[in-house]
Amino acid sequence: MTTRRRDSAPQGAPAGGVPRLRRPPRGLSAEERALWQHVAESVRAIARNRASAIETTEAATKPPPPAPPAPAAPPRAARAPAPPPPSAPARPAAPPELSPESRPGGVDNARWQALARGSLRPERRLDLHHQRAAHAHALVERFIPDSVAEGCRCVEIVTGRGAGAEGGVLRRELPHWLNAPALRRHILAIVHAPGGAAGPNTGALRLLLRRAGGKGQDDKNRGRKR
């Protein structure tokens, strides 16, 4: 038995061996173009948003630029040296120490001799016999200013001779009290009281006092007498 061989037709060809023609691609419809345009715009918007987000993140994480350096301060002008503090006024020289054996400066010889010989009679007298040193000192400090205030020029203070060559405590201390600044400013001169033929009485001192107006008044009066 003889078998007929059939030739197989090409794949995709229609039966009978005639090839099928392809259709040309058709264009997009208006609806499809609108849809495609919408999709494309959406993609571009997403890309823009992503780029903006990246820029914002980079700007936020980027360190700020360094601040410009502060302008240099102008050099300070050199200060003028401070003036020296005013010097304290010079204190007047202390008056010389009074001694009954010597005439102090500022007292003329005629007045000194009148005081030493007893021609100037004491106007007041303070007797310190039997007084303790502290009490006697207080009495002297009150006696002399009071005498000056009353206008006395010559006064006498009696201590007594005391025992020994230097005498008692009051006799030794009285010259020191009289030379203290509080009393020295009232006194011009001191001498031992005249004792007649026996010589000066070392147990008493006579004082020549300044006038109540002070040294200037004494100098003015001395100039008038000349």
Backbone hydrogen bonds, N-H to C=O, Kabsch-Sander energy under -0.5 kcal/mol:
donor,donor_aa,acceptor,acceptor_aa,energy
7,D,5,R,-0.6
13,A,10,P,-2.3
17,G,14,P,-1.9
33,R,29,S,-2.6
34,A,30,A,-2.1
35,L,31,E,-2.3
36,W,32,E,-2.8
37,Q,33,R,-2.6
38,H,34,A,-2.1
39,V,35,L,-2.3
40,A,36,W,-2.8
41,E,37,Q,-2.4
42,S,38,H,-2.2
43,V,39,V,-2.4
44,R,40,A,-2.4
45,A,41,E,-2.6
46,I,42,S,-2.4
47,A,43,V,-2.3
48,R,44,R,-2.6
49,N,45,A,-2.7
50,R,46,I,-2.3
51,A,47,A,-2.3
52,S,48,R,-2.6
53,A,49,N,-2.4
54,I,50,R,-2.2
55,E,51,A,-2.4
56,T,52,S,-2.6
57,T,53,A,-2.6
58,E,54,I,-2.6
59,A,55,E,-2.6
60,A,56,T,-2.3
61,T,57,T,-2.2
62,K,58,E,-1.4
102,S,99,S,-1.2
107,V,104,P,-1.2
108,D,106,G,-0.5
112,W,108,D,-2.1
113,Q,109,N,-2.7
114,A,110,A,-2.0
115,L,111,R,-2.0
116,A,112,W,-2.7
117,R,113,Q,-2.6
118,G,114,A,-0.6
119,S,114,A,-1.4
120,L,114,A,-1.7
121,R,119,S,-0.8
123,E,154,C,-3.7
124,R,154,C,-0.7
126,L,156,E,-2.6
128,L,126,L,-0.6
128,L,158,V,-2.9
131,Q,128,L,-1.8
136,A,132,R,-3.0
137,H,133,A,-2.6
138,A,134,A,-1.8
139,L,135,H,-2.1
140,V,136,A,-2.2
141,E,137,H,-2.3
142,R,138,A,-1.2
143,F,139,L,-2.5
144,I,140,V,-2.0
146,D,142,R,-1.5
147,S,143,F,-2.0
148,V,144,I,-2.3
149,A,145,P,-2.4
150,E,146,D,-1.5
151,G,148,V,-1.5
152,C,147,S,-2.4
155,V,207,L,-1.7
156,E,124,R,-2.2
157,I,205,L,-2.7
158,V,126,L,-3.0
159,T,203,G,-2.6
160,G,203,G,-2.6
168,G,161,R,-0.7
172,R,168,G,-1.9
173,E,169,V,-2.5
174,L,170,L,-2.3
176,H,173,E,-0.5
177,W,173,E,-2.1
178,L,174,L,-2.3
179,N,175,P,-1.4
180,A,176,H,-0.5
180,A,177,W,-1.0
183,L,180,A,-1.5
184,R,180,A,-3.3
185,R,181,P,-1.3
186,H,183,L,-2.0
187,I,183,L,-0.5
187,I,184,R,-1.2
188,L,208,L,-3.5
189,A,208,L,-1.3
191,V,206,R,-2.2
193,A,201,N,-0.8
193,A,204,A,-2.0
198,A,195,G,-1.1
199,G,196,G,-1.7
201,N,193,A,-4.1
202,T,200,P,-1.0
204,A,201,N,-1.4
205,L,157,I,-2.6
206,R,191,V,-3.1
207,L,155,V,-2.8
208,L,189,A,-2.9
209,L,153,R,-2.9
209,L,207,L,-0.7
210,R,186,H,-2.8
214,G,211,R,-2.2
218,D,214,G,-1.6
219,D,215,K,-2.5
220,K,216,G,-2.1
221,N,217,Q,-2.3
222,R,218,D,-2.3
223,G,219,D,-1.9
224,R,220,K,-1.6
225,K,221,N,-1.8
226,R,222,R,-1.3
